[in-house]
Amino acid sequence: MKLKRFIYLLLMFPMLSQAQTSGNPIFPGWYADPEAQIFSKTYWVYPTYSAKYREQVFMDAFSSKDLITWKKHERIIDTASIKWANKAMWAPSITQKDGKYYLFFGANDIQSDNEVGGIGVAVSDKPQGPFKDHLGKPLVDKFYNKAQPIDQYVFKDKDGSYYLIYGGWSHCNIAKLNNDFTGFVPFEDGSTFKEITPEGYTEGSFMFMKNGKYYFMWSEGGWTGPNYYVAYAIADSPLGPFKRIGRILTQDPEIARGAGHHSVINDAKKDLWYIVYHRRPIGEKDGNHRVTCIDMMTFDKDGLINPVKITKEGVKKNKL
């Protein structure tokens, strides 16, 4: 059997080296909630290590120059470096500012204001870490506007302002981060956390800009089942109001189920848009058996997002 395996690998390696599409999933292992970013002409994906909560105590990252070949960066952060986090870490969001990389994450899955946990921040000099605790405590540790402090996304606006957009339990908040990401700057009306929940929102917020418009995206439905989707809305401000337009990422019973909790990357020079998301392979019943995938995202003539076709092939090779 060992000889057969060796011959198989010899035959496969030339094919792999000539691969022109990413394939889905894009890397092996159970990984979910992927945030994709571009740093220094390199694609990065930061996912949740998809396991039982008490095993979900670290995160890996993956990098690629072409969307085809991915390098794994193991344990860029774990609960040994975040003393207040213990039960789980998940749904990372990362941004670069002033030569530093800030990784925001959910931890401990708190169910009330009386528990320790919420949204934390870690910092590193490199996108591959290692990341160390930035505050020594959660950045958000309470249920403001009934939003569970999870599933955060850091959005940089055109004026250089940074916003934290987050929330579970069907409520979503936005808050303006201060310069060093140690807290928040109140809005003009004195409030710190504004609710921007659109119709159908469950969790997994994401935002991007295109042609001066703010596209707010989210996941809806139950993450452990097949009925998990991505929907979106458009507004003229990151504060909304956001009126739901519809779903653009759904399951395909021939390919995978439970497609959701995504992010978006854009090759601006070529005007190519990609959606990076997780899904559950056909036949998998364990809620944590999720894999990270990538497919093309396109727009119609009016700027609306076309429904995404989830594929086994993934996307074509693309160097930045």
ABEGO torsion letter per residue (X at the ends): XAAAAAAAAAAAAAAAAABABAEOBABBEBBBGBBBBBBGGBBBBBBBBBBBAAABABBBBBBBAAGABBBBBBGABBAAABAABAABBBGBBBBBBGGBBBBBBBBGGBABAABBEEBBBBBBABAAOBBBBAAGBBABABBBGGBBBBGBBBBBBAAGBBBBBBEBGGBBBBBBBBAAGABBBBBAAGBABBBABBBGBABGBBBBBBGGBBBBBBBBEBAABABBBBBBBBBABAAOBBBBAEBABBBBAAABBGBBGBBBBBBAAAGBBBBBBBBBBBGBABAABBBBBBBBBBBBAAGBBBBBBBBAAEBBBBBX
